[in-house]
Amino acid sequence: MLRRSSHLVRGLAAFVAVALGAWILDGAAAQVVNPYVYRILVLCGLNIILAMSLNLVNGVTGQFSIGHAGFMAVGAYVSAAFTVYAAPRLFAVTSETGTVAAALPFVLALFLGGLVSAVAGFLVGLPSMRLRGDYLAIVTLGFGEIIRVAILNIDAVGGARGFAGIPQRTNLAWVAGIAVLTFVFLRNLVRSYHGRALLAIREDEIAAEALGVPSTRYKVWAFVIAAFFAGVAGGLFSHYTYLHTNSFTFMKSIEVIVMVVLGGMGSLTGSILGASILTALPEVLRFANADRLIIYSLLLVILMIARPQGILGSREISWGRIVQRLRRKRPGAAA
């Protein structure tokens, strides 16, 4: 019990330290970094959260979901609706992004968006997680399209016009802090008893059930957790740029899947690497103008041929091991 408490305290301390550091650096970054580069960094952080959450389902549990953009859309519109309609009545919210008065409703909006997305994930996952392979992919694809079309017909959130008037409260500090929190939570989950059960389901679901692992229950909970973090990422997205359903199409789900596969199925640090590369690469290739999408596709094809298991495969980057190797290479380390 004490050991679990110490791990929790360390995790919270690390999150507070990173969030505080990101908040301090965010003020300097907004003054020094080019606004275009700043926007790419924010979008990169959002894609990292999406890729890590989807990796829990597709990589760790071994399922195949292609409707992740639907959960992101649910979180984005729910959190935006809370900020626009409910927050002014419940809190004295100012229009300034960095005020303390705006922080509490913003956190509640993100949590509410993630919670509603988790409920949607439960409702979709409960019947569909009994399916396997292509059938599960078709169900999740249908859910994503249903959500997008439903939002287009809801006039309260803008419908086909898009949702205007949302306060811009997301910055690099919020995105970096939540990305670290997502990584710590998912890493501890994968390393726990429940994470080993998810890995057992991925390797051989029949053998896992024979050993007493309730596979359907674990798959549904993995789906719910992934949907929660996707909803939080959607809430961050809705408070950063103009909100429209065109941002949550089928191609957005495919983009996140490619990030997971490129980094390595089952590797959280691989998801971070894949999301960073695929977010920055189209912008780096802008010098090629019209040919940049062709070059982008060719680079992906070449990389997947040379490294079909992904950049990291199922391995994780351990900073402790890197530090130990660097210490061993120092002069006099052997002595």
C-alpha positions in Angstrom: 0.0 0.0 0.0 2.8 2.4 0.9 4.6 1.5 -2.3 1.6 2.3 -4.4 1.2 5.6 -2.5 4.8 6.5 -3.2 4.4 5.8 -6.9 1.3 7.9 -7.0 3.1 10.8 -5.2 6.0 10.5 -7.6 3.8 10.5 -10.6 1.9 13.6 -9.4 5.1 15.4 -8.5 6.5 14.6 -12.0 3.3 15.9 -13.6 3.3 19.1 -11.6 7.0 19.6 -12.3 6.6 19.1 -16.1 3.4 21.2 -16.2 5.1 24.0 -14.2 8.1 23.9 -16.5 6.0 23.8 -19.6 4.0 26.8 -18.3 7.1 28.8 -17.7 8.6 27.8 -21.0 5.3 28.5 -22.7 5.5 32.2 -21.9 9.0 32.3 -23.3 8.1 30.2 -26.3 5.2 32.5 -27.2 7.6 35.4 -27.3 10.6 33.7 -29.0 9.3 30.8 -31.1 7.7 31.6 -34.5 3.8 31.3 -34.2 3.9 28.8 -37.0 6.4 26.5 -35.2 4.4 27.0 -31.9 1.2 25.8 -33.6 3.0 22.7 -35.0 4.3 21.9 -31.5 0.8 22.1 -30.1 -0.7 19.9 -32.8 2.2 17.5 -32.3 1.3 17.2 -28.6 -2.4 16.6 -29.4 -1.4 13.8 -31.9 0.8 12.3 -29.3 -2.1 12.0 -26.9 -4.3 10.5 -29.6 -1.6 8.0 -30.7 -0.8 6.8 -27.2 -4.5 6.3 -26.4 -5.2 4.4 -29.6 -2.1 2.3 -29.0 -3.7 0.9 -25.9 -6.4 -0.7 -28.1 -4.6 -1.5 -31.3 -1.1 -2.2 -30.0 -1.4 -3.4 -26.4 -4.8 -5.2 -26.6 -4.4 -6.4 -30.2 -7.8 -5.1 -31.4 -8.3 -2.9 -34.5 -10.3 0.3 -34.1 -10.6 2.9 -36.9 -13.1 5.2 -35.3 -10.8 7.1 -32.9 -11.7 10.5 -34.5 -15.3 9.9 -33.5 -14.4 9.9 -29.8 -12.2 12.9 -30.3 -15.2 14.7 -31.9 -17.4 13.8 -28.9 -14.9 15.2 -26.4 -14.3 18.3 -28.6 -18.0 19.3 -28.9 -19.0 18.4 -25.4 -16.2 20.4 -23.8 -16.8 23.3 -26.2 -20.5 23.3 -25.4 -19.8 23.3 -21.6 -17.4 26.3 -22.0 -19.8 28.3 -24.1 -23.1 27.6 -22.5 -22.6 26.3 -18.9 -19.3 27.8 -17.7 -20.4 31.5 -17.9 -23.4 30.7 -15.6 -21.4 28.6 -13.2 -18.1 30.6 -13.0 -16.9 34.1 -13.4 -14.9 33.3 -16.5 -12.8 36.1 -18.1 -11.7 36.1 -21.7 -8.0 35.9 -20.8 -6.4 32.6 -21.3 -3.9 32.5 -18.5 -6.2 33.6 -15.6 -6.8 31.4 -12.7 -10.6 32.0 -13.0 -10.5 30.4 -16.4 -8.4 27.4 -15.4 -11.1 25.6 -13.3 -13.9 25.6 -15.9 -11.4 24.7 -18.6 -10.2 21.6 -16.6 -13.9 20.7 -15.9 -14.6 21.0 -19.7 -11.8 18.7 -20.6 -12.8 16.2 -17.9 -16.4 16.3 -19.0 -15.5 15.9 -22.6 -13.3 12.9 -21.7 -16.0 11.4 -19.5 -18.7 11.6 -22.2 -16.3 10.1 -24.7 -15.6 7.3 -22.2 -19.4 6.7 -21.9 -19.6 6.6 -25.7 -16.7 4.2 -25.8 -18.5 1.9 -23.3 -21.7 2.0 -25.3 -19.9 1.2 -28.5 -17.4 -1.3 -27.0 -19.8 -3.3 -25.0 -21.5 -4.9 -28.0 -18.7 -4.6 -30.5 -15.8 -6.0 -28.4 -17.3 -9.5 -28.8 -16.4 -9.1 -32.5 -12.9 -9.6 -33.9 -10.8 -8.4 -36.8 -12.5 -6.7 -39.7 -16.0 -6.8 -38.0 -14.7 -4.6 -35.1 -13.1 -2.2 -37.6 -16.4 -1.8 -39.5 -18.3 -1.1 -36.3 -15.9 1.5 -35.1 -15.8 3.1 -38.5 -19.6 3.3 -38.6 -19.6 4.9 -35.1 -17.2 7.6 -36.2 -19.3 8.5 -39.2 -22.5 8.5 -37.2 -21.1 10.9 -34.7 -19.8 13.3 -37.5 -23.2 13.2 -39.3 -25.1 13.7 -36.1 -23.1 16.8 -35.2 -23.7 18.2 -38.6 -27.4 18.3 -37.8 -27.2 19.8 -34.3 -27.7 23.5 -34.7 -26.8 24.3 -31.0 -23.1 23.4 -31.8 -23.0 25.1 -35.1 -24.0 22.2 -37.4 -22.4 22.4 -40.8 -21.2 26.0 -40.1 -18.9 24.9 -37.3 -18.8 25.9 -33.6 -17.8 29.6 -33.2 -17.2 31.7 -30.1 -15.1 29.1 -28.2 -12.5 30.8 -25.9 -9.0 29.9 -27.0 -7.5 28.5 -23.7 -5.3 25.7 -25.0 -1.6 26.4 -25.1 1.6 24.4 -25.2 1.7 24.1 -21.4 -1.7 22.4 -21.1 -0.9 20.1 -24.0 2.5 19.1 -22.7 1.2 18.5 -19.2 -1.7 16.3 -20.3 0.6 14.4 -22.7 2.9 13.6 -19.8 0.0 12.6 -17.6 -1.4 10.3 -20.4 2.0 8.7 -20.8 2.5 8.1 -17.1 -1.0 6.6 -16.7 -0.8 4.3 -19.7 2.7 3.2 -18.9 1.8 2.2 -15.3 -1.4 0.5 -16.7 0.6 -1.6 -19.1 3.2 -2.6 -16.5 0.4 -3.6 -14.0 -1.4 -6.8 -13.6 -4.2 -5.5 -15.8 -1.7 -4.6 -18.5 -0.3 -8.1 -18.5 -3.9 -9.3 -19.0 -4.3 -7.0 -22.0 -1.0 -8.3 -23.4 -2.1 -11.9 -22.9 -5.3 -11.1 -24.8 -3.2 -9.7 -27.7 -1.0 -12.7 -27.9 -3.7 -15.4 -27.6 -7.2 -14.6 -26.5 -8.3 -18.2 -26.3 -5.4 -19.1 -24.0 -6.0 -16.0 -21.9 -9.6 -17.0 -21.4 -8.5 -20.5 -20.5 -6.3 -19.0 -17.7 -9.3 -17.1 -16.3 -8.8 -13.7 -18.0 -12.2 -12.1 -18.8 -11.2 -10.9 -22.2 -14.4 -9.1 -23.2 -14.3 -7.0 -19.9 -10.7 -6.1 -20.4 -11.2 -5.1 -24.0 -14.1 -2.9 -23.2 -12.2 -1.2 -20.4 -9.2 -0.6 -22.7 -11.7 0.9 -25.2 -13.2 3.1 -22.6 -9.8 4.4 -21.4 -8.6 5.1 -24.9 -11.9 7.0 -25.6 -11.4 9.1 -22.5 -8.0 10.3 -23.5 -9.2 10.9 -27.1 -12.0 13.0 -25.7 -9.5 15.0 -23.6 -7.4 15.6 -26.8 -10.6 16.7 -28.6 -11.3 19.2 -25.8 -7.8 20.6 -26.1 -8.3 20.9 -29.9 -11.6 22.6 -29.6 -10.2 25.3 -27.3 -7.2 26.0 -29.7 -8.6 26.3 -33.2 -11.8 26.7 -35.1 -14.1 23.6 -34.5 -15.7 21.9 -37.4 -16.6 18.3 -38.2 -14.1 18.3 -41.1 -11.4 17.8 -38.5 -12.8 14.5 -37.5 -13.3 12.6 -40.7 -12.3 9.0 -41.5 -8.9 10.2 -42.7 -8.1 11.6 -39.2 -8.6 8.1 -37.7 -6.4 6.6 -40.4 -3.7 9.3 -39.7 -3.6 8.3 -36.0 -3.5 4.6 -36.9 -0.5 5.3 -39.2 1.2 7.1 -36.3 0.8 4.1 -34.1 2.0 1.6 -36.7 4.9 3.7 -37.7 6.1 4.1 -34.1 5.6 0.5 -33.2 2.5 -1.4 -32.1 2.5 -1.7 -28.3 5.2 0.9 -27.7 4.1 4.1 -26.0 7.4 5.9 -26.7 7.1 4.6 -30.3 3.7 6.4 -30.5 5.3 9.6 -29.3 8.0 9.2 -32.0 5.6 8.3 -34.8 3.2 11.1 -33.9 6.1 13.6 -33.8 7.4 12.5 -37.2 4.1 12.4 -39.0 3.1 15.8 -37.6 6.3 17.6 -38.6 7.1 15.8 -41.8 4.4 17.4 -44.0 5.5 20.8 -42.8 9.2 20.0 -43.4 8.4 19.0 -47.0 6.5 22.2 -47.8 9.5 23.3 -49.9 8.4 20.7 -52.5 5.1 22.4 -53.0 2.7 20.2 -54.9 5.0 17.1 -54.8 5.3 17.1 -51.0 2.4 14.6 -50.5 4.0 12.3 -53.0 7.3 12.4 -51.2 5.5 12.0 -47.9 3.7 8.9 -49.1 6.9 7.4 -50.6 8.8 8.0 -47.3 6.1 6.1 -45.4 6.2 3.2 -47.9 10.0 2.9 -47.8 10.0 3.1 -44.0 7.4 0.4 -43.6 9.2 -1.9 -46.1 12.5 -1.4 -44.2 10.9 -1.5 -40.8 7.5 -3.3 -41.0 7.3 -3.7 -37.2 7.6 0.1 -36.7 10.5 2.2 -35.6 10.7 0.8 -32.1 8.6 -2.3 -32.6 7.2 -3.3 -29.2 10.2 -1.9 -27.3 10.1 1.2 -25.0 12.8 3.9 -24.7 14.1 3.7 -21.1 15.7 7.0 -20.0 17.2 5.2 -17.0 19.1 2.8 -19.3 20.3 5.6 -21.5 21.7 7.4 -18.5 23.4 4.2 -17.3 25.0 3.7 -20.8 26.2 7.3 -20.8 27.8 6.8 -17.4 29.5 3.6 -18.5 31.1 5.4 -21.5 32.6 8.1 -19.2 36.3 7.9 -18.6 37.0 6.0 -15.4 33.6 4.4 -15.2 35.1 0.9 -15.4 37.3 1.7 -12.4 
